Amino acid sequence: MRHRVAGRKLSRSTGHRRALYRNLVTDLLRYERIVTTEAKAKEVRPLAEKVITWGKQGTLHARRQALSFVLDKKVVDKVFDDIGPRYAERPGGYTRLAKLGPRLGDGAPMAQLELV
């Protein structure tokens, strides 16, 4: 039974899954919009919002936490200089998830994840 087991495995090992999440969060913050499967988007959403919250805090500790998760230093600079101050008055909910329909190749449900 899977009672109280959170998260999706996405048919990947732990390291592969963590690397996937880090790549998706980095790309979302770099381009401010990504298209991926619904399951991946739903998993990445809270991670990206946590990084944006660190950007809002603007402290050295928050920057180091963001650098330990986001793969690109330039993206972290963008989060702390541009994205964090943009959402200074917003108490959460920085992303929007829009469903796009099935992917042509295998019919996987696709979604677009973007910053509000």
Helices and strands as residue ranges (DSSP letters): H 14-31, E 33-37, H 38-57, H 60-69, H 73-78, I 79-83, H 84-86, E 95-102, E 109-115
